[in-house]
Amino acid sequence: MNIGNPNEFSVLGLANLVLRLTGSKSKIAFKPLPADDPKQRQPDISLAKKILNWEPTVGLEEGLKETIFYFRKLAC
């Protein structure tokens, strides 16, 4: 059963969002993809909706902010 965000976004978009939210000066490195790497990732959560009555309620940016906050608190 897929549990995930059914909204599709690029890895580059995710990386740029993480850099922006963390204020990191890290550089993004572009490497060749493995031959069997899927070109698109978009989980089908219909089974989770049907059986568990579940769907995501936290958006990507909000979830990343909470995750960053959590790990920053651990580092203190």
C-alpha atoms as a printed R data frame, in Angstrom:
   type eleno elety resid chain resno       x      y       z
1  ATOM     1    CA   MET     A     1   0.000  0.000   0.000
2  ATOM     2    CA   ASN     A     2   1.419  3.380  -0.976
3  ATOM     3    CA   ILE     A     3   1.528  6.022   1.720
4  ATOM     4    CA   GLY     A     4   2.883  9.207   0.260
5  ATOM     5    CA   ASN     A     5   2.182 12.481  -1.416
6  ATOM     6    CA   PRO     A     6   0.273 11.945  -4.662
7  ATOM     7    CA   ASN     A     7   1.461 15.310  -5.988
8  ATOM     8    CA   GLU     A     8   4.404 15.036  -8.321
9  ATOM     9    CA   PHE     A     9   7.441 17.310  -8.013
10 ATOM    10    CA   SER     A    10  10.960 17.187  -9.381
11 ATOM    11    CA   VAL     A    11  13.992 16.233  -7.320
12 ATOM    12    CA   LEU     A    12  15.581 19.506  -8.420
13 ATOM    13    CA   GLY     A    13  12.550 21.425  -7.149
14 ATOM    14    CA   LEU     A    14  12.746 19.551  -3.845
15 ATOM    15    CA   ALA     A    15  16.483 20.216  -3.533
16 ATOM    16    CA   ASN     A    16  16.004 23.933  -4.212
17 ATOM    17    CA   LEU     A    17  13.190 24.093  -1.655
18 ATOM    18    CA   VAL     A    18  15.375 22.420   0.994
19 ATOM    19    CA   LEU     A    19  18.208 24.867   0.260
20 ATOM    20    CA   ARG     A    20  15.844 27.814   0.561
21 ATOM    21    CA   LEU     A    21  14.198 26.627   3.782
22 ATOM    22    CA   THR     A    22  17.482 25.762   5.471
23 ATOM    23    CA   GLY     A    23  19.435 28.753   4.198
24 ATOM    24    CA   SER     A    24  22.129 26.318   3.092
25 ATOM    25    CA   LYS     A    25  24.865 27.438   0.722
26 ATOM    26    CA   SER     A    26  25.309 23.840  -0.493
27 ATOM    27    CA   LYS     A    27  25.619 23.307  -4.221
28 ATOM    28    CA   ILE     A    28  23.435 20.845  -6.106
29 ATOM    29    CA   ALA     A    29  25.462 18.167  -7.911
30 ATOM    30    CA   PHE     A    30  24.028 16.683 -11.088
31 ATOM    31    CA   LYS     A    31  24.903 13.029 -11.677
32 ATOM    32    CA   PRO     A    32  23.736 10.525 -14.297
33 ATOM    33    CA   LEU     A    33  20.635  8.578 -13.290
34 ATOM    34    CA   PRO     A    34  20.834  4.810 -12.886
35 ATOM    35    CA   ALA     A    35  19.516  3.002 -15.971
36 ATOM    36    CA   ASP     A    36  16.518  1.611 -14.064
37 ATOM    37    CA   ASP     A    37  15.606  4.868 -12.324
38 ATOM    38    CA   PRO     A    38  11.924  5.769 -12.860
39 ATOM    39    CA   LYS     A    39  11.432  9.026 -14.740
40 ATOM    40    CA   GLN     A    40   8.277  9.880 -12.799
41 ATOM    41    CA   ARG     A    41   7.232  9.155  -9.247
42 ATOM    42    CA   GLN     A    42   3.663  9.694  -8.205
43 ATOM    43    CA   PRO     A    43   2.258  7.217  -5.682
44 ATOM    44    CA   ASP     A    44  -1.261  5.903  -6.133
45 ATOM    45    CA   ILE     A    45  -2.762  6.282  -2.663
46 ATOM    46    CA   SER     A    46  -6.262  5.129  -3.632
47 ATOM    47    CA   LEU     A    47  -5.949  1.911  -1.578
48 ATOM    48    CA   ALA     A    48  -4.879  3.869   1.513
49 ATOM    49    CA   LYS     A    49  -7.863  6.182   1.022
50 ATOM    50    CA   LYS     A    50 -10.238  3.244   0.615
51 ATOM    51    CA   ILE     A    51  -9.029  0.946   3.411
52 ATOM    52    CA   LEU     A    52  -7.512  3.366   5.919
53 ATOM    53    CA   ASN     A    53  -9.533  6.461   5.052
54 ATOM    54    CA   TRP     A    54  -6.156  8.201   4.856
55 ATOM    55    CA   GLU     A    55  -4.738 10.942   2.703
56 ATOM    56    CA   PRO     A    56  -1.971 13.456   3.353
57 ATOM    57    CA   THR     A    57  -2.971 16.610   5.193
58 ATOM    58    CA   VAL     A    58   0.403 18.367   5.392
59 ATOM    59    CA   GLY     A    59   1.835 20.059   2.326
60 ATOM    60    CA   LEU     A    60   5.417 19.522   1.189
61 ATOM    61    CA   GLU     A    61   6.771 22.900   2.284
62 ATOM    62    CA   GLU     A    62   5.010 22.779   5.655
63 ATOM    63    CA   GLY     A    63   6.251 19.225   6.275
64 ATOM    64    CA   LEU     A    64   9.810 20.182   5.377
65 ATOM    65    CA   LYS     A    65   9.679 23.180   7.722
66 ATOM    66    CA   GLU     A    66   8.528 20.942  10.580
67 ATOM    67    CA   THR     A    67  11.213 18.357   9.769
68 ATOM    68    CA   ILE     A    68  13.969 20.994   9.630
69 ATOM    69    CA   PHE     A    69  12.767 22.469  12.938
70 ATOM    70    CA   TYR     A    70  12.790 19.006  14.544
71 ATOM    71    CA   PHE     A    71  16.351 18.213  13.472
72 ATOM    72    CA   ARG     A    72  17.610 21.668  14.444
73 ATOM    73    CA   LYS     A    73  16.188 21.132  17.939
74 ATOM    74    CA   LEU     A    74  17.994 17.779  18.154
75 ATOM    75    CA   ALA     A    75  21.289 19.450  17.275
76 ATOM    76    CA   CYS     A    76  21.042 21.896  20.199
